[in-house]
């Protein structure tokens, strides 16, 4: 999800006293290309790549409510990293 979309969601949630936590998949252009360009229709594959490249921008340093997860990890590793990232952001009661 692109930064303007995250910011819009963040603004609405914070206005309602809800702290957002975003999980962003960290994927390289090469990995994304390998997963996308296998489409049967080359024009469609190029269009998808163009749109997806805009989506893979890493979060800005100021975005403290983002958990960045490596796309090469398996599901168990991703789950563990997400839970650890959330625990760091949720205050202990």
Secondary structure, DSSP 8 states (H G I E B T S, - for coil): --HHHHHHHHHHHHHTT----EEEEE--HHHHHHHHTT-SSHHHHHHHHHHHHHHT----TT-TTEEEEETTS-HHHHHHHHHHHHHHHS---
